[in-house]
Amino acid sequence: MRLSHLELSNFRCWERLALELPPEGPVALVGPNASGKTSLLEAMWYAASLGSHRTSSDAVLVRSGETSAIVRAGVEREGRIDSIELEIVTQGRARAKLGGASVPRRRAILGTLRASIFSPERVAVVRGDPGERRRFADDLLVQLHPRYHAVIKEFERALRQRNTLLREAEGRIPPGIEAWDEALAGPGGELCAGRAVSVAALGPAATEAFSAVGGTSPLGVAYAPNVAPPDSPTPAAWTAAIRRRLEERRHDEIVRKTTLAGPHRDDLEITVDGLPARTHASQGEAWLASLGLVLGAHAAIAKQVGEVPVLLLDDAFGFLDPERRERLGDALPRDAQLIATTSDPQECPTSLQWGIFRVSVQGVSPDA
């Protein structure tokens, strides 16, 4: 799998951009701060995930003063090129095309381009709140199995509506709460089952990658669900576990006016040398751990899907000392298309022959 070209219209700082990527070899997008490098990777990730790695709001991706943006990407796989076109709007419903034809739902494009992305924001997966880790786990889940995008959206809708019901009940048992238990527990059980399997695949790969990039202690990754794991790993068993827990927390939910059981309260246990990374990892360890998680996720996707995703690295090298920078270069998969950003090409690991593209506010051009 390879990203062959990228076209942007009114995306972030880019009014117009057309970028042709070389057929082989890693690419370094080199430019000063605020030149739009990160926005290029963000657009590539958007084409793979229907989301940004920096924000939860699509509206902020639209260039200031405009009402819509367009991301077009060409994906080369198995000797053919598939085209993705995604509209992003500040209001209303956005459209999408696959192979030049409109699709009824944007999620139909998922799986056409698979990718993994590292950015400084990914350090929050290690050091930040549980929401950051849930988001990372769900990013992995959707790259592995695109159908989970719909499952996540269904669960989020049910959660919002159930919480509204609890708020409006004013301390009483809301009428019809059992029906909303079912609406939440169904997609919730499917989501928990998917997270459990995907995190189990992530753990060993992330541990290996952490060691490869310079981690000196074992990295641990485990799923920490909000409800007790059932004896059976099936979605139906997880659904039953969520349903029981909702019934157990009924009184507390009425008092607190919010849903207290379900995958929206899950976490990942990330440890370094057996200690919680969030509180005990140094800044350097947290950076390496986040790299290990991304590279581990990339390896897990490649193994399970049988297709190597594109690997996007946003400012991955600058924080590392020269030795660990080279170790990262040695650990990067040679069978993946690598696209990295940096302000200084000297930061790129020397074990790889980088194709340099210069990025400025005027555009992007390959080094002569």
ZIBEL-V904748 format. One record per residue. PHI is phi in degrees with one decimal (none if undefined). PSI is psi as a letter, one per 40 degrees, with the letter a starting at -180 (999 if undefined). OMEGA is omega in whole degrees, -180 to 180 (* if undefined). Layout:
PHI;PSI;OMEGA
PHI;PSI;OMEGA
//
This chain:
none;h;-178
-148.7;h;173
-81.5;h;-175
-91.3;d;178
-157.8;i;-180
-137.9;h;175
-125.6;h;180
-127.1;i;173
-136.4;h;178
57.4;f;177
-100.4;h;-177
51.8;b;-177
-85.8;e;-173
-93.1;h;174
-72.6;d;176
-145.5;h;176
-154.5;h;172
-132.5;h;-176
-125.0;h;173
-97.7;h;-178
-98.6;i;-177
-66.3;i;-176
-69.8;e;178
-155.8;i;179
87.5;i;179
-70.8;i;-178
-118.2;h;174
-113.4;h;175
-91.1;h;-170
-112.3;h;178
-176.0;i;180
-71.0;i;176
-58.3;i;178
67.3;f;178
-91.3;e;177
103.3;e;-179
-61.6;d;-177
-62.6;d;179
-63.0;d;177
-65.6;d;178
-66.5;d;178
-61.3;d;178
-66.8;d;177
-63.2;d;179
-65.3;d;178
-60.6;d;179
-65.7;d;179
-92.0;d;-168
-128.9;e;-173
64.6;f;179
-155.0;i;177
-101.5;i;175
-85.9;e;-176
-112.0;d;-175
-149.2;i;177
-93.7;e;-177
-104.9;h;175
-68.1;d;-174
-58.6;d;-178
-73.9;e;177
-78.5;e;-179
-81.8;h;-178
-55.0;i;-177
-54.8;h;179
90.3;e;-180
-108.7;i;-179
-109.7;e;180
-154.6;i;177
-134.9;i;178
-130.0;h;171
-118.4;h;175
-119.2;h;-180
-140.7;i;172
-106.0;h;-176
-121.2;h;179
-94.2;h;180
-155.3;h;177
51.3;f;174
80.4;e;178
-130.3;i;178
-116.6;h;174
-98.3;h;-180
-107.2;h;177
-115.9;h;172
-133.4;h;-178
-123.6;h;173
-92.9;i;175
-124.8;h;-175
-124.3;i;176
-82.7;d;177
-146.5;i;176
88.4;a;-176
-98.1;h;-179
-87.6;i;-179
-103.2;i;178
-147.7;i;176
-131.5;i;175
-131.8;h;-176
64.0;f;179
84.6;e;-178
-106.6;h;178
-65.4;i;177
-114.7;i;-176
-66.9;d;179
-131.8;h;-177
-60.1;d;-177
-65.1;e;177
-64.0;d;-180
-82.8;e;-177
-62.5;h;-177
96.6;e;176
-67.6;d;174
-119.1;h;173
-108.0;i;-176
-151.0;i;169
-127.3;i;-179
-136.9;h;169
-111.3;h;172
-151.3;i;177
-54.6;d;178
-63.3;d;-179
-67.0;e;177
-61.4;d;178
-65.1;d;175
-62.1;d;-180
-86.3;d;-171
-102.5;e;-172
-94.2;a;-176
-79.1;i;-180
-55.9;d;179
-58.1;d;178
-66.7;d;-180
-73.8;d;176
-62.8;d;180
-63.6;d;178
-63.4;d;180
-62.1;d;-180
-73.9;d;173
-57.7;d;179
-62.6;d;-177
-61.2;d;-180
-70.1;d;177
-67.6;d;177
-73.2;d;-174
-138.5;g;-174
-56.1;d;-178
-62.7;d;-180
-69.0;e;175
-58.6;d;178
-68.1;d;179
-62.0;d;-180
-62.9;d;180
-64.1;d;178
-63.7;d;178
-63.6;d;-178
-63.5;d;177
-63.9;d;180
-62.5;d;-180
-64.1;d;179
-60.6;d;-177
-69.0;d;179
-66.8;d;178
-64.3;d;177
-61.5;d;178
-60.3;d;-180
-66.7;d;179
-65.8;d;-175
-78.7;e;-178
-74.1;e;176
53.0;f;174
84.9;e;178
-108.0;i;175
-71.4;h;-176
-65.1;h;175
-64.6;h;179
78.9;e;-177
-63.2;d;-179
-63.9;d;178
-64.6;d;178
-74.4;d;171
-57.7;d;-179
-66.0;d;-179
-62.2;d;179
-82.8;d;-172
-70.0;d;-179
-61.9;c;177
-66.5;d;178
-62.8;d;178
-64.5;d;178
-65.3;d;179
-66.2;d;178
-61.2;d;180
-62.0;d;179
-66.4;d;178
-60.9;d;-178
-59.2;d;-178
-70.5;d;-176
-69.6;d;179
-69.7;d;175
-62.5;d;177
-74.7;d;-179
-68.2;d;-170
-51.2;d;-178
-63.0;d;-180
-67.4;d;179
-68.4;d;177
-59.6;d;179
-65.2;d;-179
-66.8;d;178
-59.0;d;177
-64.3;d;-177
-66.6;d;-178
-89.1;e;173
121.2;e;175
-67.5;h;-175
-98.9;e;178
-126.5;i;-179
-64.7;h;173
-98.0;h;177
-114.5;h;177
-136.3;h;-179
-143.8;i;177
-77.6;h;179
-121.3;g;-177
-72.3;i;180
-74.5;d;178
-108.0;i;-180
-62.4;h;-179
-59.4;h;179
-74.9;i;178
-64.6;d;178
-100.0;i;-178
-85.8;e;-175
-74.3;i;175
-55.4;d;-180
-62.1;d;179
-68.6;d;176
-64.9;d;178
-59.4;d;179
-62.9;d;180
-65.3;d;178
-65.7;d;-180
-59.0;d;179
-62.2;d;-178
-68.5;d;176
-61.6;d;178
-65.2;d;180
-66.1;d;-176
-96.0;e;-174
-53.0;d;-177
-61.8;d;-179
-62.0;d;-180
-65.9;d;180
-64.9;d;179
-68.3;d;-175
-90.4;e;174
60.9;f;178
-156.9;i;-178
-79.5;h;-172
-108.8;e;-179
-133.2;h;178
142.0;i;-175
-68.2;e;176
-70.3;e;177
-117.1;e;175
-70.2;i;175
-150.1;i;167
-112.1;h;174
-88.8;h;179
-112.0;h;-176
-125.3;i;171
-124.0;h;-176
56.9;f;176
82.5;e;-179
-107.6;i;-179
-58.3;h;-177
-66.5;d;-177
-60.4;d;-175
-105.6;d;-172
-112.9;e;-179
-75.5;h;173
-70.3;i;179
-60.7;d;179
-65.4;d;178
-64.3;d;180
-64.4;d;178
-64.4;d;180
-65.8;d;179
-65.2;d;179
-66.9;d;173
-62.5;d;179
-61.4;d;179
-64.2;d;-179
-67.7;d;179
-66.6;d;176
-65.3;d;177
-61.6;d;179
-59.3;d;180
-65.5;d;180
-65.1;d;178
-63.5;d;-179
-58.7;d;-177
-70.0;d;-174
-79.5;d;-177
-87.1;d;-177
79.5;e;180
-143.0;h;-174
-83.0;h;-180
-73.1;i;173
-74.2;h;180
-110.2;h;-178
-107.5;h;-177
-125.6;h;-179
-99.4;h;177
54.4;f;-177
-81.7;d;-169
-97.1;d;-169
-62.7;d;-177
-77.7;e;-173
-86.9;i;172
-72.9;i;-175
-55.5;d;-179
-65.5;d;-179
-71.4;d;175
-61.2;d;179
-71.1;d;176
-64.4;d;176
-63.1;d;178
-58.7;d;179
-67.7;d;-177
-83.6;e;-178
-67.8;h;-177
-66.7;h;-178
-79.5;e;-179
-94.8;e;-179
-107.4;i;169
-74.0;h;-178
-107.6;h;176
-130.7;h;-174
-125.2;i;172
-115.5;i;177
-162.3;i;174
-89.4;e;-177
-140.5;h;-178
-62.5;e;178
-67.5;e;178
-78.8;e;-177
-70.1;h;180
-55.5;h;-174
-77.7;e;180
-74.3;e;179
-120.0;i;178
-93.2;g;-173
-85.0;h;167
-86.5;h;-173
-94.0;h;173
-119.3;h;-179
-87.2;h;-178
-113.9;h;174
-143.1;i;-180
-64.9;e;178
-81.5;d;-180
152.3;a;-177
-127.8;h;179
-145.4;i;179
-71.3;i;174
-61.2;h;179
-69.8;999;*
//
